[in-house]
């Protein structure tokens, strides 16, 4: 198949948000997300001329982001004094701008994101990847299979298991919430 005529600027512009969300959802600490995204786009810049279009550009980007996030986590764990985890509570909090949500809305959104990331972190790598791509990024099974290098039946199986994991985690969180409010 002939090379697809993507320009780096077009890929960056169209898919930066997807790559950022993907890296964040793959368990990279908030303080390192920008650095890992930059690494992803350095790889994209080097490899884009070799992209043949055998899969969708998003599948290709996910594969690069997944490998880069994995390598970043491994590198970080080798550093002395690293404790792992996502960082401190409040790392996601930025400055309040005009038109920004109220403090109550911001806290609720932050808490919801924190809970989602806790559920994702509890999943196996394979289930988390498939769940993110199917449920959060709305990719097709064929594109997910290409992104994670698995056959579609395996993707369906992982997605079913990930959804069950998600449902159990949500049910457990709701039960804990009810218990605490008694």
C-alpha positions, 0 to 999 in steps of 0.5 A, spaced: 500 500 500 502 506 498 504 511 503 498 516 506 499 523 505 499 525 512 503 531 514 506 532 521 502 538 523 495 535 520 496 529 525 498 533 531 492 538 530 487 533 529 489 528 534 493 531 540 487 531 544 486 523 543 494 522 544 493 526 551 487 523 553 490 516 551 497 517 555 493 520 561 488 514 561 494 509 561 496 511 568 501 516 566 502 521 572 499 528 571 506 531 572 509 527 566 503 527 561 506 533 557 513 530 557 510 523 554 505 526 549 511 530 547 515 523 546 509 520 542 509 526 537 517 525 536 516 518 534 510 520 530 515 525 526 520 520 525 515 514 523 510 518 519 513 517 512 513 510 514 506 510 515 502 505 510 495 506 512 494 499 514 490 501 520 487 507 522 491 513 524 488 513 531 490 505 531 497 507 529 497 513 534 495 509 540 500 503 539 505 509 539 502 512 545 501 505 549 509 503 548 511 510 550 507 510 556 509 503 558 517 505 557 516 512 561 513 508 567 519 503 566 524 508 566 520 512 572 520 506 576 528 505 575 529 512 578 531 512 586 526 515 590 520 514 586 514 511 589 509 510 583 502 512 583 499 518 579 501 524 584 498 528 589 491 530 590 490 537 587 496 536 581 490 536 576 487 543 579 489 549 575 487 556 575 480 558 575 479 562 569 473 566 566 467 562 564 470 556 568 466 551 572 464 553 579 469 550 585 463 545 586 463 543 579 470 543 578 471 538 585 466 534 582 469 533 575 476 532 579 473 527 583 469 523 578 476 523 573 480 521 580 475 515 580 475 513 573 482 513 573 482 509 579 478 504 576 482 504 570 488 503 574 485 496 577 484 493 570 489 489 567 493 493 561 490 489 556 483 490 559 484 497 560 487 499 553 481 495 550 476 499 555 479 506 553 479 505 546 472 502 545 468 506 551 472 512 551 474 513 544 469 510 541 473 506 536 471 500 532 473 493 534 477 493 527 481 499 529 482 497 536 484 490 534 489 493 530 491 498 535 493 492 540 495 487 535 490 482 537 484 479 533 477 481 534 474 476 538 480 477 543 478 484 543 471 482 544 473 478 550 477 483 553 472 488 552 466 484 556 471 482 561 473 490 562 466 492 562 464 487 568 470 489 572 468 496 571 461 495 573 463 491 579 468 497 581 462 502 580 457 497 584 463 497 590 464 504 590 456 506 590 456 501 596 462 504 600 459 511 599 452 508 602 455 505 607 459 512 609 453 516 609 449 512 614 
